[in-house]
Amino acid sequence: MARKFIRGLWGTDDKFWSENPNYVFPFGEFDRKNCCAVRRQSGRIDSRMKGLLTDTFTKINDQMVYVYGEDNASYVASLNIPYKLIHPLPLKFHPILQPWLHKLEILKIAMEDYDEIIWLDLDCMPLKTIDDKIWDVLRSKDSFQSPLHRYKRVQTNLRSIEGENKILPSGSFVYIRDKDIPGKMIDIFLTLPTWTDEIAYAKYTDDLTGGFDLKRYYDRFEPYCVSIIRTPYNRPPQIKISEEICFKHV
């Protein structure tokens, strides 16, 4: 099976606006100072991208960065990191109303390229050498997996219990081995009043299990190989199998 660790890069930087000060994207104007709109100007994304070069645990050829924007592609190419340009503009979707639709589209394209993928946010880093065993471990559960994250505030109204609406699958680590899943996620995203990919994951998994339930989620969708800080589990089951933990969302 063809498989890959994937990441994504989209958004404008200062260079783009200095060269195109009056540019209007096809989706229209937006507040360039909004936190979602300045994700590249801040330099935080770039520094994390450079961090891939110091990752001694994951082979660089096992990774692929999907890129929006020719300037962004040039930047990734300058780091000698494998990449695929999927759109000529740095933003295809509204960076404030639909920023994470970029990510869902990356998942869709990646699953056209590969049979099995692990999406990693740039702040989800390996803790030790990654070998083929991780894929065998992930295949022991569902074809979609993501660690649950407990937010401090309610994130959605999907569920009738308010506290449960603080708990969503984390977009920091997403495993997929079914080519139809990203399309289903995009359909959910476009029909819900949401701007985040995580709510689409929550709706998808809730529907598969007949409603949200911590144990059912853990049994089917909680990956063994990643540690997340604000897990909803009182005594994280991952502790029992700590030898399997390969990634941590920092």
N, C-alpha and C positions, 0 to 999 in steps of 0.2 A: 504493500500500500504506500502511495506517495503521501508524505506527511511533512509538516513544517511548523515551526514557531513563527508566528506572524505578529507584526506591529503595524501602526499606521501613523502617517504624518499629514496633517492638513493645516490650513490657516495662513494668514499673511504675516510678514515681518516688516520691519521699518524700511528695508530696502524696497519692498514692493510698493509701499505708499510714497516713498520719495521719488520713485520712477513713474508712478501712476497716481498722482495726488487727487485727481478728479474721477478716478475709475468707478463705474457703477456696475456691480455684478448683475447677472440676469435676474436674480431673485429680488433685486432692489437694494435700497440704502439700509444701513444699520449703524448703530452706535459703535464707533471704532474703539471706544474706551471700555466697553463692556468686557468683563473678565473672560467670557467665552470667545470674544473677538480678538483679544490680545494674547492668545495662548503662545504665539511664536515671538511676539515683540518682547515678552518678559525675559526671554533667554532661558527660562526653566526647561522648556521642551528641548531646546538645543543641547543644553548641558546633559540632559538625560540621554539624548541620542548619542552623544559622545561617550557616555558611560558604557554603551554596548561594546566599545572597543576594548574596555578593560575587563569585560566579562570573560573570565578564564574558565567558566563552568559550561558554557553553551557554545558549541562550535559555530563560528560565524556563518558557515555554509548551510547550517540547519535553520537559519533565520531568513525571513523576507519582510521587508518594510514596504507596505503599499502606500503610494504617495499621490496626493493631489497637488498639482502645480509644478510647472517646469522648473521654477527657481528652487522649490523644495527638493525636487529630484536631483538637481545639481548639487545641493548641499549634502544630501545623503551619499551621492556618488563620490563627493570629495573625501568622505570618511571611509571609502572602500567597503561599505556595507551593502549587501545585496538588496535591490529594490525593484519595484515595478511601478511605473507611472500609469495611473488609471484614469486621470483627468487632467487636461492642460491647465486648468485654473486652480488656484490654491483653495478655493471654496466652491463646492458644487451646490450645497444646501445652505440655508440661512444659518449663520454661525451663532445666533442667539436663540432662535425658535427651534431649529432642528440640527444642532451641532453633532449629535451622536448618530444621526442618520448616515453621516460619513462612515462611521465605524461599522454599522450594520451592512452597508454596501460593501465595505472591505471584506467582511465575513462571507458575503455572498460570492464575491469574485474569487476569494481564496478557496472556497469550496468547489469552484469550477476548475481551479488549478490543481487541487490536492484532494485526497480521499479523507484526510484526517488533519485537523489543525488545533493548535493551542494559541489563542490570542493572549498576548501579554501587554498590559499597560506598561509604559516606560518606567513606572515606579514599582513594578512587580518583578523582583529580581531573584535570580537563582542563588541558592545557599550552598550548593555543592555540585560536583560534576554530574551532568545530566546524561544518562545513558538510555538505551532502548527500553529499559524496564518500565519507565514512566508510562509509555504507551500501553503496555500490557496491564498495568494497574488501572489506567483509565478505562480500558475496555471491559473491566469487571462491572461497570455501572452503565447508566444510560448514555445515549449518543449525544446528549447535551449535559454539560456539567459546569457548575460555577459555585464558588463558596458563598454561603450566606453572609450578609453584612447587616449589622443592626445600626441604623441611623439614630441620631438623637431626636430627630423630628419626623413626623409623619410625611411620607413621600408620595403616597397615592391613596386612592379610595377604592382599590380593588376588593378589599376584604371588609367584612362587617365589624371586625374587632380592631379598634384603633391601633393597639399595640402591634398587631401583625402588619399594619401598614408602614411600620418603621423598618421592616425586615425585607430585604431584596437580595437577589443573586448579585454578587459583585461583578461589575464589568472589568475588574482588574485582571481576571483569569477566566477565560472561556474556552472550553473544549467542545469540539463538534466533530462527529464522524458520519453525519447524514446530510447529504447535499441539499435536501429540501428545507432544512431547518432555517437557514438565513432568510429565505423568501417568506417563510411563515412569520418570522420575527418582524420583518419589514411590514408585512400586512398588518400585524398587531400594532406596530408603532404608528402607522398612518391612520388607524381607526380609533386610537385612544388619544385623549387630550394630554399628551405627554411630550417632553422634549428629551427624555433620557432612554437609553437602550435598556437599562436595568428593569424598568417597569415592563417592557416587552418580554424580558426573560421571566419575570415573575408571573405574568399572565399566561405565558406558554406552559410553565411548569405547574402552575395551579390547575390549569385545565386538564393536564395529563393525570393529575392525582385526585381530581374531584374536589379541589379546594386545598388551601394551604394547611400544611401540617409539618411541624419540625421533624418528626421522626421519618415520615414518608419522604420528605425532601432529602434528609441525610442518606437514607437507604438507596435513593435513586440518583440524586444529582450533586451531592456534596463530594468534591474530589478529595482523595486522601493526600494528594501531593502538594497542597498549598496551605499556608497558614495565613490567617487574616486577623487583624488586631481586635476588631469589634465583632466577634462571632456571637451569635445568639445562643449558642450552647453553653449552659452553665459550667460544665466540665467538658471542654472540647474533646470529642472522640478522637481527634487527631493525635492527642497526647499518647494514646495507647499504641499508636503506630508511627511514632515520631521518626522512625528510620525511613519512612516513605516521604517525608516532607522535603520537597525540592525547591519550592518557591515561597517567597514571603512578600506580601503587599506592604510596603513600608510607608 
